[in-house]
């Protein structure tokens, strides 16, 4: 399953977390076609960087995940960098 990035506005970058789940299910089905999976106890996933996946009080996703390369807060980031010039060194992040 191909995972697509949505850009509903210029500079925005989002993905639907439901697509991640569907891709995992599809990958497991493909694996199960070749070998038994009944011995698997847990699956670990990696690949998402600094995404904001917002959930409600029941753990349900409430909007598409805002991805690491989303640019909608660029002005706020500039303001922080101007007010705290060593923010990158302090935080270890852009």
C-alpha positions in Angstrom: 0.0 0.0 0.0 1.4 3.4 -1.0 1.3 6.0 1.7 0.5 9.5 0.4 1.3 12.9 1.9 -1.5 15.4 1.8 -0.7 19.1 1.2 -4.1 20.8 1.7 -2.5 24.2 1.7 0.9 25.5 0.6 3.5 24.5 3.1 1.3 21.9 4.9 2.3 18.3 5.1 0.0 15.7 6.6 -0.8 11.9 6.6 -3.8 10.0 7.8 -2.7 7.7 10.6 -5.5 5.2 9.5 -3.4 4.7 6.4 -0.5 3.6 8.5 -2.7 1.0 10.2 -4.1 -0.2 6.9 -0.6 -0.6 5.5 0.5 -2.6 8.5 -2.5 -4.9 8.1 -1.8 -5.4 4.4 1.9 -6.1 5.1 0.9 -8.7 7.7 -1.5 -10.4 5.3 1.3 -10.5 2.7 3.7 -12.1 5.2 1.1 -14.5 6.4 0.7 -15.8 2.8 4.3 -16.9 2.9 4.8 -18.0 6.5 2.8 -18.6 9.7 2.6 -15.6 12.0 1.1 -17.3 15.1 4.4 -17.0 17.0 4.5 -13.3 16.8 3.9 -11.6 20.1 4.6 -7.9 19.2 5.4 -5.7 16.3 7.6 -2.6 16.5 7.3 0.1 13.9 9.6 3.0 13.1 9.9 5.7 10.5 7.9 8.6 11.7 9.9 11.6 12.7 8.5 14.6 14.6 4.9 14.2 13.6 2.0 15.4 15.7 -0.7 12.8 15.9 -3.5 14.3 17.8 -6.0 12.1 19.7 -9.0 12.6 21.9 -9.5 11.3 25.4 -10.5 7.9 24.1 -7.3 7.5 22.1 -9.0 8.1 18.7 -7.2 10.2 16.1 -9.0 13.5 15.6 -7.2 14.9 12.5 -4.4 14.0 10.0 -0.9 13.8 11.5 1.1 17.0 11.0 4.4 15.7 9.6 7.9 16.9 10.5 8.3 18.8 7.2 5.1 20.9 7.6 5.9 24.6 7.4 2.8 26.2 8.8 4.6 27.3 12.0 7.6 28.8 10.3 7.0 32.3 11.5 6.6 31.1 15.1 9.9 29.2 14.8 11.6 32.3 13.5 10.3 34.2 16.5 11.6 31.6 19.0 15.0 31.5 17.3 15.2 35.3 17.5 14.2 35.3 21.2 16.4 32.3 22.1 19.4 32.3 19.7 20.9 29.1 21.1 17.6 27.1 20.9 19.0 24.6 18.4 21.9 23.8 20.7 19.6 23.6 23.8 17.0 21.5 22.2 19.1 19.4 19.8 16.6 20.1 17.1 15.7 22.7 14.5 
